Amino acid sequence: MIRLGFAGADITPEKPAELVGFHREDNLSRGVLKPLAAQVSVWEAGERCCLIAIDSIGFTKELTNELRNRVHGILDIPAEKVMICFSHTHAAPEAESQRDYFELVCRRVEEAAVRAAENMGPVSVGRANGKAVIGVNRRKASDDTDDRIGVLKACDAETGKPVLAILRVTAHGNVLKRDNLMISPDYFGDVRETAGKRFGCPVMVIQGSAGNTAPKYFDSAETPVDAAGDQYIRSKTALADMAALVTDGAAAVWDGITLRDDLPARMYSRGIVLESEVPTPEEALRCAEEAKLLCWGSATQDGSRR
């Protein structure tokens, strides 16, 4: 038997907060475009594990481990079986320097974890890969992108009614660019709403290694380096446009997913050491100049980069 419990929480800051994701002299938020969310799903199939999705650009390893340990203490699940995924939105508070906000997130995640564990019930689960072209490779060396939309479908074991969908996407969470100062989950929030209505259940959105994949649609008066080119589409409805593509891609395979009630659930963490050669002074200077050109060049009046 597979058992699942789910709960969500609002983690929107209660006062203006310093945003993280873009270099600006003043990063203080100016209102809320859409609330930020934290979502917790607790799974049990042979062992118990926990998946958490948070609207944030990401915490440091130390802060993430602190949150994992706090969830471990509440649910009595080993910390290595608590997985935390970040949306990487560029319109959420920076947690390390704003510990009051980090504490708010931890407290509300803990509360959601308790609710999720309390409402666990038997489910049938299946998965498939849809497809949606939502991203553009922002590295000039390649046009390759991962256009898969991973879809995990969980339904009540007795009624067959969907109780949770987990969608894995691959595009960076920065549809909104540097000229946005409103708090927002970026396109993840719109995906949760649009797909939730389509599938009739809560939707968790997670992403893999999307560092080289910029969103196809963007909403900005500027033309930043990761939105320059004919392959990008400027749109005032960019968030909804992205959500529609993701939802349609998932919906194309949703009804055909085969459900099972005897699948195991496994989760573990493993640390690895990655090493690279130290660049020569000449190579380091070359890299610094390239980074300055691509990311830190000053903006002209029309918003383009010099």
TIMI-141914 format. One record per residue (C-alpha): y, x, z; residue in three letters. Coordinates in steps of 0.02 Angstrom, whole numbers, padded with zeros to 5 digits, always signed. Layout:
YXZALA
...
REM end
This chain:
+00000+00000+00000MET
+00178+00055-00040ILE
+00313-00001+00080ARG
+00499+00009+00046LEU
+00657-00026+00143GLY
+00834-00016+00075PHE
+01011-00028+00145ALA
+01184+00022+00089GLY
+01348+00064+00175ALA
+01532+00076+00131ASP
+01594+00255+00155ILE
+01770+00232+00090THR
+01891+00333+00199PRO
+01993+00227+00317GLU
+02155+00321+00276LYS
+02221+00429+00133PRO
+02112+00584+00113ALA
+02114+00747+00018GLU
+02013+00728-00141LEU
+01907+00866-00216VAL
+01857+00905-00394GLY
+02019+00953-00480PHE
+02148+01088-00448HIS
+02310+00999-00399ARG
+02453+01048-00284GLU
+02439+00877-00200ASP
+02262+00804-00187ASN
+02303+00662-00066LEU
+02224+00499-00122SER
+02336+00356-00179ARG
+02238+00198-00145GLY
+02061+00140-00186VAL
+02003+00096-00361LEU
+01829+00049-00300LYS
+01743+00078-00132PRO
+01626+00226-00107LEU
+01447+00192-00059ALA
+01300+00275+00029ALA
+01127+00205-00003GLN
+00967+00236+00091VAL
+00790+00196+00035SER
+00642+00229+00151VAL
+00472+00243+00069TRP
+00299+00241+00145GLU
+00140+00274+00046ALA
+00024+00392+00135GLY
+00177+00472+00216GLU
+00355+00416+00251ARG
+00504+00491+00160CYS
+00686+00448+00132CYS
+00801+00453-00020LEU
+00990+00446+00009ILE
+01124+00431-00126ALA
+01305+00468-00080ILE
+01466+00447-00180ASP
+01533+00623-00156SER
+01559+00781-00257ILE
+01434+00854-00133GLY
+01426+00931+00041PHE
+01395+01112+00081THR
+01216+01160+00119LYS
+01258+01167+00304GLU
+01334+00993+00308LEU
+01193+00921+00204THR
+01063+00994+00321ASN
+01158+00925+00469GLU
+01150+00751+00395LEU
+00966+00771+00352ARG
+00929+00822+00530ASN
+01023+00672+00597ARG
+00922+00555+00486VAL
+00764+00647+00539HIS
+00807+00613+00721GLY
+00833+00428+00690ILE
+00685+00391+00576LEU
+00565+00520+00646ASP
+00539+00584+00469ILE
+00530+00774+00445PRO
+00697+00839+00382ALA
+00613+00914+00229GLU
+00561+00737+00178LYS
+00741+00675+00177VAL
+00818+00697+00004MET
+01006+00681-00018ILE
+01081+00656-00191CYS
+01267+00663-00229PHE
+01351+00572-00372SER
+01472+00716-00398HIS
+01620+00600-00419THR
+01784+00694-00428HIS
+01875+00553-00339ALA
+01802+00563-00163ALA
+01857+00658-00007PRO
+01815+00839+00027GLU
+01702+00834+00180ALA
+01702+01012+00246GLU
+01886+01020+00292SER
+01895+00837+00344GLN
+01764+00827+00478ARG
+01821+00655+00535ASP
+01772+00591+00363TYR
+01607+00684+00367PHE
+01571+00605+00536GLU
+01609+00432+00464LEU
+01486+00462+00322VAL
+01350+00524+00441CYS
+01373+00378+00559ARG
+01362+00249+00420ARG
+01214+00334+00337VAL
+01125+00333+00505GLU
+01160+00147+00525GLU
+01097+00112+00350ALA
+00940+00215+00383ALA
+00901+00107+00535VAL
+00924-00053+00434ARG
+00818+00013+00291ALA
+00676+00057+00409ALA
+00686-00114+00490GLU
+00671-00212+00328ASN
+00525-00118+00251MET
+00399-00222+00155GLY
+00258-00200+00029PRO
+00309-00167-00151VAL
+00236-00129-00321SER
+00316+00015-00416VAL
+00326+00080-00593GLY
+00434+00196-00695ARG
+00487+00231-00874ALA
+00619+00326-00973ASN
+00753+00232-01067GLY
+00883+00315-01178LYS
+01072+00313-01185ALA
+01193+00435-01263VAL
+01316+00445-01119ILE
+01355+00632-01120GLY
+01419+00776-01225VAL
+01366+00957-01202ASN
+01528+01043-01149ARG
+01465+01217-01190ARG
+01508+01274-01365LYS
+01341+01361-01387ALA
+01242+01200-01403SER
+01254+01014-01440ASP
+01094+00974-01346ASP
+01098+00839-01212THR
+00970+00749-01106ASP
+00990+00567-01158ASP
+00851+00499-01048ARG
+00885+00363-00920ILE
+00750+00376-00788GLY
+00704+00204-00723VAL
+00604+00169-00564LEU
+00570-00016-00532LYS
+00513-00084-00364ALA
+00461-00266-00345CYS
+00406-00370-00198ASP
+00216-00357-00193ALA
+00194-00544-00164GLU
+00331-00628-00266THR
+00355-00497-00402GLY
+00544-00510-00379LYS
+00638-00345-00406PRO
+00699-00272-00243VAL
+00766-00102-00300LEU
+00802-00004-00458ALA
+00831+00184-00458ILE
+00916+00250-00614LEU
+00926+00435-00651ARG
+01070+00484-00766VAL
+01126+00651-00835THR
+01314+00645-00864ALA
+01445+00722-00750HIS
+01535+00601-00633GLY
+01711+00633-00699ASN
+01754+00495-00819VAL
+01916+00492-00720LEU
+02013+00653-00742LYS
+02144+00753-00650ARG
+02282+00623-00667ASP
+02182+00499-00563ASN
+02217+00502-00377LEU
+02131+00340-00329MET
+01968+00345-00231ILE
+01823+00297-00344SER
+01635+00319-00363PRO
+01674+00351-00548ASP
+01553+00270-00670TYR
+01412+00264-00542PHE
+01498+00117-00457GLY
+01509+00020-00619ASP
+01327+00058-00659VAL
+01273-00010-00490ARG
+01370-00171-00520GLU
+01324-00197-00703THR
+01140-00150-00687ALA
+01126-00243-00522GLY
+01179-00405-00606LYS
+01062-00374-00754ARG
+00909-00335-00647PHE
+00945-00448-00499GLY
+00924-00313-00366CYS
+01015-00167-00285PRO
+01030-00012-00394VAL
+01032+00169-00338MET
+01101+00295-00461VAL
+01054+00478-00449ILE
+01078+00623-00567GLN
+00996+00788-00607GLY
+01075+00948-00669SER
+01224+00875-00761ALA
+01339+01025-00749GLY
+01346+01054-00937ASN
+01353+00870-00986THR
+01525+00789-00987ALA
+01538+00599-00998PRO
+01557+00532-01174LYS
+01695+00411-01122TYR
+01846+00461-01019PHE
+02001+00376-00950ASP
+02151+00491-00940SER
+02323+00520-01014ALA
+02278+00704-01022GLU
+02154+00791-01138THR
+02061+00913-01025PRO
+01945+01046-01092VAL
+01791+00940-01056ASP
+01859+00794-01159ALA
+01932+00886-01308ALA
+01849+00845-01474GLY
+01800+00701-01587ASP
+01638+00676-01492GLN
+01734+00613-01339TYR
+01805+00436-01331ILE
+01965+00398-01235ARG
+01957+00221-01166SER
+02046+00120-01033LYS
+01878+00037-01001THR
+01783+00202-00996ALA
+01697+00167-00830LEU
+01631+00000-00892ALA
+01586+00077-01061ASP
+01476+00207-00976MET
+01397+00074-00866ALA
+01355-00035-01015ALA
+01267+00108-01105LEU
+01165+00155-00951VAL
+01118-00026-00914THR
+01068-00062-01093ASP
+00962+00095-01098GLY
+00872+00047-00939ALA
+00854-00136-00990ALA
+00766-00085-01150ALA
+00615-00027-01048VAL
+00633-00133-00891TRP
+00520-00279-00937ASP
+00384-00165-01005GLY
+00363-00061-00847ILE
+00187-00071-00776THR
+00186-00095-00588LEU
+00059-00024-00466ARG
+00039-00041-00278ASP
-00070+00112-00249ASP
+00045+00257-00295LEU
+00073+00397-00169PRO
+00248+00447-00116ALA
+00279+00631-00087ARG
+00438+00727-00049MET
+00465+00906+00003TYR
+00598+01041+00006SER
+00575+01221-00048ARG
+00699+01364-00037GLY
+00701+01500-00169ILE
+00804+01658-00185VAL
+00895+01686-00350LEU
+00965+01857-00391GLU
+01068+01926-00534SER
+01139+02094-00579GLU
+01315+02132-00520VAL
+01430+02137-00673PRO
+01527+02292-00716THR
+01716+02288-00683PRO
+01744+02263-00870GLU
+01622+02118-00878GLU
+01698+02040-00723ALA
+01872+02046-00799LEU
+01809+01970-00961ARG
+01726+01828-00866CYS
+01884+01798-00764ALA
+01991+01789-00921GLU
+01870+01668-01003GLU
+01866+01557-00848ALA
+02057+01559-00840LYS
+02068+01508-01022LEU
+01941+01366-01008LEU
+01981+01296-00837CYS
+02143+01359-00765TRP
+02264+01370-00911GLY
+02428+01283-00878SER
+02453+01109-00951ALA
+02579+01075-01088THR
+02691+00921-01088GLN
+02568+00820-01193ASP
+02428+00856-01067GLY
+02332+00979-01175SER
+02283+01154-01116ARG
+02363+01317-01168ARG
REM end
